């Protein structure tokens, strides 16, 4: 549409302004690129597992987002990263306890890069408390044993009965990340793991359990390693100084109980023998006195004859005077001269 003046001719000023606006629009479109897209949302950084010498942190992307590279920062310095060939929604990082210090700033955060090459927003900082996270391990050590159910072998991990409902993890002896994790039922303190498919002819397995105490996860030490082979399965101790104190105390108690039983039997037997000896002595004394009293009442009443001559009386008196009196002190009869 042409703008005309009062004389009927196009107004030159309006034409010039319109041409300038069109030229400016074309130059702006070719010089300034479109605004960049907004970055992916920030991930979350949490503590997944605790042990005596390390912490396992998990950097988790929001639902529906994946990353090919995950990075861990300490304050603003990158301390670790994970490059993934395919996208993942989370990655675990291990932080050594010796890397923490009471006089250092233990603030950690993470970030990920998606498949389009866009970096996410940095996560919130997670502070690792040196005084709280370096506490010794206080949970009893679990046991790992072989268990057979319906001709199928399983690995039975048993924790402390004082901590039911724990989270159990199965490890290869030389690995820090678990190969399997199971949550025990609320009233149980053990779980059954299927034997993993192994590439090597011999593999050493250990188990560990974790419990939530005072709002924080506490981990037990790993169990004694169990060697699993294709032909046989047998326990193998990884610590020669380890002492099975429950077994030692149980054996000692059994020995003490056995010795106490022997002492009781000996005392009772001695009393019975002593009582039998006293009873025998009483019977012998009673028999002796019975025989003695029976002898006291025996009297020889035999008389050869009733008359003697005067010469025999004189000879008898002389013989009686020459020999001592025969008298039994225990007899009830008077002596005979």
Helices and strands as residue ranges (DSSP letters): H 12-31, E 44-50, E 54-60, E 67-74, E 77-88, E 90-96, G 97-99, E 107-113, E 126-127, H 130-133, E 143-149, E 152-158, E 167-172, E 180-183, E 190-194, E 202-213, E 216-219, E 226-229, E 233-235, H 245-296, H 310-322
